[in-house]
Amino acid sequence: MTKASELREMSDEQLALSLKETTDNLFHLRLQAQTERLNAPSELRKHRRVVARIHTIQNERKRVAAEKQEQAHA
C-alpha cells in the first residue's frame, strides 16, 4: 500500500508513472471482477484510493506552483 507521505516524496514524473501503473492495474482488476471471480475484492478499493491520493498530490502541487507564479508577478 502506498502511503501519501511516500507519494509526496516522489517527483512529478514518478507520480505520473505510478498513476499510469495503478490505473492499468485497476482496469485489469475491473475486467477480472466482471469476467471471473476476483480473489481479493478489496484490491479494487485500494487501487482507487491510491489513484485519488495521486490526483490530490498533483493538484496540490499545481496550486502551489500557481500561487508562486502569482506572487512573482505581483
C-alpha positions as MATLAB code, in Angstrom:
seq = 'MTKASELREMSDEQLALSLKETTDNLFHLRLQAQTERLNAPSELRKHRRVVARIHTIQNERKRVAAEKQEQAHA';
ca = [
       0.000    0.000    0.000;
       1.342    3.356   -0.990;
       1.107    5.996    1.701;
       0.568    9.677    0.985;
       3.918   10.519    2.590;
       5.665    8.123    0.202;
       3.842    9.654   -2.755;
       4.766   13.199   -1.693;
       8.454   12.245   -1.767;
       8.173   11.231   -5.437;
       8.963   13.561   -8.308;
       6.265   14.648  -10.756;
       7.482   12.097  -13.311;
       7.460    9.280  -10.767;
       3.943   10.246   -9.694;
       2.727   10.206  -13.295;
       4.278    6.776  -13.839;
       2.788    5.456  -10.621;
      -0.617    6.825  -11.641;
      -0.421    5.060  -15.004;
       0.596    1.748  -13.427;
      -2.119    1.945  -10.779;
      -4.758    2.884  -13.339;
      -3.729   -0.043  -15.544;
      -3.874   -2.412  -12.573;
      -7.291   -1.077  -11.633;
      -8.535   -1.651  -15.194;
      -7.335   -5.266  -15.150;
      -8.897   -5.848  -11.741;
     -12.224   -4.487  -13.008;
     -12.060   -6.775  -16.030;
     -11.276   -9.718  -13.810;
     -14.152   -8.816  -11.499;
     -16.571   -8.789  -14.451;
     -15.345  -11.917  -16.201;
     -14.357  -14.202  -13.363;
     -14.198  -14.418   -9.631;
     -11.907  -11.810   -8.096;
      -9.574  -13.249   -5.454;
      -9.337  -10.076   -3.390;
     -12.195   -7.613   -3.961;
     -10.558   -5.192   -1.531;
      -7.820   -4.603   -4.105;
     -10.272   -2.535   -6.167;
     -10.798   -0.128   -3.293;
      -7.069    0.059   -2.535;
      -6.201    0.952   -6.122;
      -8.988    3.547   -6.367;
      -7.720    5.209   -3.205;
      -4.129    5.304   -4.481;
      -5.351    6.933   -7.702;
      -7.254    9.513   -5.640;
      -4.186   10.197   -3.475;
      -2.006   10.738   -6.537;
      -4.552   13.109   -8.084;
      -4.776   15.036   -4.809;
      -0.998   15.455   -4.576;
      -0.750   16.515   -8.221;
      -3.491   19.126   -7.683;
      -1.748   20.415   -4.545;
       1.484   20.847   -6.485;
      -0.289   22.664   -9.312;
      -1.981   25.001   -6.840;
       1.310   25.801   -5.085;
       3.027   26.445   -8.420;
       0.219   28.774   -9.485;
       0.427   30.694   -6.187;
       4.195   31.091   -6.566;
       3.721   32.351  -10.108;
       1.112   34.877   -8.933;
       3.450   36.135   -6.209;
       6.286   36.505   -8.722;
       4.089   38.663  -10.982;
       2.720   40.809   -8.160;
];
